Amino acid sequence: MSSIIHDLVKLPRQLYWVQERHLLEFLLLLDGRKSVVRIPVCNTDEWKNLKSMCEVHHLRIIGSAKKTVIDFVNALGEEYVSWVDLDDPRDGGQVAYIAHNELQASKAECAERNGDPFSLGKLLGYPDCCVRAYSRMANDGIWLERLLPSPGSGPLPWEANKLAYALYDASLFPDYFPCSLDCPGTTELARQAAISLGRHGLGEVAQRHARLMQAPVAVFPDRVVGLEPEYALTNSLHDLAALAERPTIRLNPDYWVHTAAAKNKPYILTFT
Ligand SMILES: [Zn+2]
């Protein structure tokens, strides 16, 4: 394992908001698959640690001119934020933009400050279709409901399974909202990330996330339940007691009337 990978795998323990999936973003940066990594930073100690790690490995880092504070948290635990001045008394955090050169990092900071999701999405390596879809979507907290396909839609590519992130914190693509559960750009990005993980000696991480992303999911009128891989073959969806302990996402009640599952016909999504 190279020294930069050795330092990167420690980041989730050192930085409060950083998770294992941020590792993927650094690997995609190192392998030339994206230009900038965007990392939330909690306080000045975290900033110093991240900055010195970047300096050691010849990466450029730029901080946001403002900080984010949490406006509200939706039912999935996702935080929606707004930008305020750095001296605002509320608790918040800066955002770090990390790249191979200062120009790219500064372009990303500028794009986010100016509210330009298309330039920012391109620098972060997000598929255009997903950036377009997200810019149309209001922050109404029902992105997941919009992604759910109808019953009988057939197996989906596991690489673009965003449900696995909400159910298990498992993902092989960066933290954006894919435009669909079979988005080709997202599928390709996850394949590249799995290759990058393997190349850098982290194939076990790729396999662990892939296994969870491949597990089937049951869609009920009011919730989505993550199933064991063999569940669809051996059990009935009406065996509710067996599902009670499984990871579950509650759906937004406003959306129930729009789903086929609302007619009390739960269905299973499979990923291949
Ligand atoms: Zn897309």
Residues whose N, C-alpha, C, O or C-beta is under 5 A from the ligand:
A	BS01	ZN	P127 C129 C130 P178 C179 S180 C183 G185
